Amino acid sequence: MKKITIALDGFSSTGKSTLAKQIAKELGYVYVDTGAMYRGITYYAMQHQLVSEQYLDKEGLTAQLPQIKLQFKFNPALGFAEMYVNEINVEQAIRTIEVSRLVSKIAEISEVRAKLVEQQQQMGKDKGIVMDGRDIGTIVFPDAELKIFMTASAKTRAQRRFEELVEKGQHVSFEEVLQNVEERDYIDTHRADSPLVKAHDAIEIDNSVMTKQEQFDVVMDLVQQKLNN
């Protein structure tokens, strides 16, 4: 049976991961959340005092990259794979606003990107994969059969993120989350190495006013077109 590579790129809090999980489950494909990989390295750097809002020890982190082991381990009770850093489950820890504030800073480091892109390309060598991130269609899988670029207004994305964090019991303000979304947008689109851009052959989806089901239906139609070609 024909298998394809599906690349989902876009801005933070556009629901890329939720959509990618849905598609992977529907198709029986492997799902990879590359954002979790960058968050995993960020969490490691925070735990080892290599990064804060005031400083970044780029050389120190680069030197320690070989000893950072990232793994996705499937949790049957949850129905998805969780992120592990050096055999420790950090799935909840990497989803905090503190990690969100610093992840774009870590993702700017070329050595970090090189390490993770190599791992991501290895994961997708046999196709049958859905991967979401910032540079999947441009750098990781430039030959992906289907590329989606997701966007929504900053306020819409901040509201979604705010509700998600509050639901998890985190104490944040909407203004704080909006500022984080806008800062991440700027850093992600202006970094020198692999900035967030829409691939020339990607299909843009603005989901500001779409339901999750509408979005899923649109993308599954695109998937079926590719599979039937």
C-alpha positions as CSV (number, residue, x, y, z in Angstrom):
1,M,0.0,0.0,0.0
2,K,1.3,3.5,-0.9
3,K,2.7,5.5,1.9
4,I,3.5,9.2,1.9
5,T,5.3,11.7,4.1
6,I,3.1,14.5,5.5
7,A,4.8,17.7,6.8
8,L,2.9,20.1,9.0
9,D,4.5,23.4,9.6
10,G,3.2,26.7,11.0
11,F,3.2,29.2,13.9
12,S,3.0,28.2,17.5
13,S,-0.4,27.2,18.9
14,T,-2.1,26.6,15.6
15,G,-3.0,23.1,16.7
16,K,-0.4,21.4,14.5
17,S,0.2,18.6,17.0
18,T,-3.5,17.9,17.6
19,L,-4.1,17.7,13.8
20,A,-1.0,15.6,13.2
21,K,-2.0,13.1,15.9
22,Q,-5.5,12.8,14.3
23,I,-4.1,12.2,10.8
24,A,-1.5,9.7,12.0
25,K,-4.1,7.7,13.9
26,E,-6.5,7.7,11.0
27,L,-3.8,6.5,8.6
28,G,-1.9,4.2,11.0
29,Y,1.2,6.4,10.5
30,V,4.0,7.3,12.8
31,Y,3.5,10.7,14.4
32,V,6.5,12.8,15.5
33,D,6.1,16.1,17.4
34,T,9.4,17.9,16.6
35,G,8.4,20.7,19.0
36,A,8.6,18.3,21.9
37,M,12.2,17.5,20.8
38,Y,13.2,21.2,21.0
39,R,11.3,21.5,24.2
40,G,13.1,18.5,25.6
41,I,16.5,20.1,24.9
42,T,15.3,23.3,26.4
43,Y,14.1,21.6,29.5
44,Y,17.5,19.9,29.8
45,A,19.3,23.2,29.4
46,M,17.1,24.8,32.1
47,Q,17.8,21.9,34.5
48,H,21.5,22.3,33.9
49,Q,21.5,26.2,34.3
50,L,22.5,26.6,30.6
51,V,19.7,29.0,29.7
52,S,17.4,31.5,31.3
53,E,15.6,34.7,30.1
54,Q,18.8,36.6,30.9
55,Y,21.5,34.3,29.4
56,L,22.3,31.4,27.1
57,D,25.4,29.2,27.5
58,K,25.5,28.1,23.8
59,E,29.0,26.6,24.1
60,G,28.1,24.7,27.2
61,L,24.9,23.3,25.7
62,T,26.6,22.4,22.4
63,A,29.3,20.5,24.3
64,Q,26.6,18.5,26.2
65,L,24.4,17.6,23.2
66,P,26.0,14.2,22.7
67,Q,24.8,13.1,26.1
68,I,21.2,14.3,25.7
69,K,19.1,11.3,24.7
70,L,15.6,12.0,23.4
71,Q,13.0,9.3,23.0
72,F,9.3,9.1,22.2
73,K,7.7,6.2,24.2
74,F,4.1,5.2,23.4
75,N,1.7,5.4,26.4
76,P,-1.2,3.1,25.6
77,A,-3.3,4.6,28.4
78,L,-3.1,8.1,26.7
79,G,-3.0,6.9,23.2
80,F,0.1,8.8,22.2
81,A,3.9,8.9,22.6
82,E,5.4,10.9,25.4
83,M,8.8,12.7,25.4
84,Y,11.6,11.3,27.5
85,V,14.9,13.0,28.1
86,N,17.7,10.6,29.3
87,E,15.0,8.0,30.3
88,I,13.0,10.5,32.3
89,N,9.4,11.3,31.3
90,V,9.2,15.0,30.8
91,E,5.9,15.2,28.8
92,Q,4.2,17.5,31.4
93,A,7.4,19.4,32.3
94,I,8.1,20.6,28.7
95,R,4.6,22.0,28.2
96,T,4.9,24.8,30.7
97,I,5.0,28.6,29.9
98,E,8.5,28.7,31.3
99,V,9.8,26.3,28.6
100,S,7.7,28.1,26.0
101,R,9.5,31.3,26.8
102,L,12.9,29.8,26.1
103,V,12.4,27.2,23.4
104,S,12.8,29.6,20.5
105,K,16.1,30.7,21.9
106,I,17.3,27.1,22.0
107,A,15.9,26.4,18.5
108,E,18.0,29.1,17.0
109,I,21.2,27.2,17.8
110,S,22.5,25.6,14.6
111,E,24.1,22.6,16.4
112,V,20.8,21.8,18.1
113,R,18.9,22.0,14.8
114,A,21.5,19.8,13.1
115,K,21.3,17.1,15.7
116,L,17.5,17.1,15.7
117,V,17.0,17.3,11.9
118,E,19.3,14.3,11.5
119,Q,17.2,12.3,14.0
120,Q,14.0,13.4,12.3
121,Q,15.1,12.4,8.8
122,Q,16.1,9.0,10.1
123,M,12.6,8.6,11.7
124,G,11.0,9.3,8.3
125,K,13.2,7.3,6.0
126,D,10.5,4.7,5.3
127,K,7.7,7.3,4.8
128,G,4.3,6.6,6.5
129,I,5.0,9.5,8.9
130,V,3.3,12.7,10.0
131,M,5.7,15.2,11.4
132,D,4.9,18.7,12.7
133,G,7.2,21.6,13.4
134,R,8.7,24.8,11.9
135,D,11.0,23.5,9.1
136,I,9.6,20.1,8.2
137,G,8.6,20.9,4.6
138,T,11.5,23.2,4.0
139,I,14.5,21.4,5.6
140,V,13.6,18.0,7.1
141,F,11.5,16.6,4.3
142,P,11.7,19.0,1.3
143,D,10.4,16.2,-0.9
144,A,7.4,15.4,1.3
145,E,4.4,14.5,-0.8
146,L,2.0,16.7,1.2
147,K,3.0,19.9,2.9
148,I,0.6,21.9,5.1
149,F,1.3,25.4,6.5
150,M,-0.9,26.3,9.4
151,T,-1.7,29.8,10.6
152,A,-4.2,31.8,12.6
153,S,-4.2,35.3,14.2
154,A,-1.9,35.8,17.2
155,K,-4.9,36.6,19.5
156,T,-6.7,33.4,18.5
157,R,-3.6,31.3,19.1
158,A,-3.0,33.0,22.4
159,Q,-6.5,32.4,23.6
160,R,-6.2,28.7,22.7
161,R,-2.9,28.4,24.5
162,F,-4.2,30.3,27.5
163,E,-7.2,28.0,27.9
164,E,-5.0,25.0,27.5
165,L,-2.6,26.1,30.2
166,V,-5.4,27.1,32.6
167,E,-7.0,23.7,32.1
168,K,-3.7,22.1,33.2
169,G,-3.7,24.2,36.4
170,Q,-1.0,26.7,35.4
171,H,-1.3,30.3,36.7
172,V,-0.8,32.6,33.7
173,S,-2.5,35.7,32.3
174,F,-3.8,36.1,28.7
175,E,-1.5,39.0,28.2
176,E,1.5,36.9,29.2
177,V,0.6,34.2,26.8
178,L,-0.1,36.6,23.9
179,Q,3.3,38.2,24.5
180,N,5.0,34.8,24.4
181,V,3.1,33.9,21.1
182,E,4.2,37.2,19.5
183,E,7.8,36.9,20.7
184,R,8.0,33.3,19.4
185,D,6.6,34.3,16.1
186,Y,9.3,37.0,15.7
187,I,12.2,34.7,16.7
188,D,10.9,31.8,14.6
189,T,10.6,33.9,11.5
190,H,13.8,35.9,11.9
191,R,16.4,33.3,13.0
192,A,19.3,32.8,10.6
193,D,19.2,29.0,10.6
194,S,16.0,27.5,9.1
195,P,13.5,30.3,9.8
196,L,9.8,29.5,9.8
197,V,8.7,30.1,6.2
198,K,5.9,28.5,4.0
199,A,7.4,26.1,1.6
200,H,6.7,27.1,-2.0
201,D,4.6,23.9,-2.6
202,A,2.8,23.9,0.8
203,I,-0.9,24.4,1.2
204,E,-1.8,27.2,3.7
205,I,-4.7,26.6,6.1
206,D,-5.9,29.5,8.3
207,N,-7.8,27.8,11.0
208,S,-8.8,31.0,13.0
209,V,-12.5,30.2,12.6
210,M,-12.3,26.5,11.8
211,T,-13.4,23.7,14.1
212,K,-11.0,20.8,14.7
213,Q,-13.3,18.5,12.7
214,E,-13.5,20.9,9.7
215,Q,-9.7,21.2,9.7
216,F,-9.3,17.4,9.9
217,D,-11.7,16.9,7.0
218,V,-9.9,19.4,4.8
219,V,-6.5,17.8,5.3
220,M,-7.8,14.2,5.0
221,D,-9.2,15.2,1.6
222,L,-5.8,16.4,0.6
223,V,-4.2,13.2,1.9
224,Q,-6.6,11.0,-0.1
225,Q,-5.8,13.0,-3.3
226,K,-2.1,12.3,-2.8
227,L,-2.6,8.6,-2.0
228,N,-4.8,8.2,-5.1
229,N,-2.3,9.9,-7.5
